[in-house]
Amino acid sequence: DAGVIQSPRHEVTEMGQEVTLRCKPISGHNSLFWYRQTMMRGLELLIYFNNNVPIDDSGMPEDRFSAKMPNASFSTLKIQPSEPRDSAVYFCASSSVNEQFFGPGTRLTVL
Amino acid sequence: AQRVTQPEKLLSVFKGAPVELKCNYSYSGSPELFWYVQYSRQRLQLLLRHISRESIKGFTADLNKGETSFHLKKPFAQEEDSAMYYCALSGAGSYQLTFGKGTKLSVIP
C-alpha cells in the first residue's frame, strides 16, 4: 500500500481563486481526517469523517471551507474563495483503529 | 475540553546529551497519549503510544496521571533525532486526536 495519497503536493494560487485538495486514504481505513499546519497554530483538526460521514467539522474555519467524502477511497477539501491567510500545509490522515496515518501534505500558498 | 500543551517550541541539545520533550495534557477521563514525529520533508508518523510501553529509536515516554504529563525522553541524543515532535491525545474509544503545537528538536553535532 502506498499509504495516504494527497494531491497536489504544492499549490500556488491567487486570492479569490477556488482551491481543491484531494486525498486517497489507505484502503480499509474507515476514518479520515483533514488537518491544517501553520507555524503559529501548529496542527489543527479541520474535519473528521467516519464511514464517509462528517462527524466533527467544528474546526473548519469558516464557510469558505468545505469537505466531502463521496466514497471510501476519496475526499476533497475545497476553499472558495481562497485568502492569503489560508496559506499552510494541509494534511490528510486515515485510520482504522486509533493510529492515524498521514499523507505527505499539500503546501498551499495564496498570493 | 481536552488540551495538549508542549511548552517548548524549540529545543536544542548537543549530540550525546539527554533529551526530554515535555507534554502536559488536560482531559477528564482516561486518555490515550501518543508521540508523533515529523522528520524534514517527510510525513508525520507515529513514534510511540503510552499503552504499548515500548522504546522506539531509544525514546520512551511514561504517562504520569498525577502530573497529567507524557514527557518524551532519550538518554543520548543523535543527530538523526532532529525533527518536529508532536504530543497527541485521544479520548477512550475515540479516533480523534488533539495535538499539541509541537516542539522542534535540534541536535547539535
Interface residues (C-beta under 8 A of the other chain):
Chain A: G3 V4 S31 F33 Y35 R41 G42 L43 E44 L45 Y48 N50 I55 D56 F91 A93 S95 V97 N98 E99 Q100 F101 F102 G103 P104 G105
Chain B: E32 F34 Q42 R43 L44 Q45 L46 R49 Y86 S90 S94 Y95 Q96 L97 T98 F99 G100 K101 G102
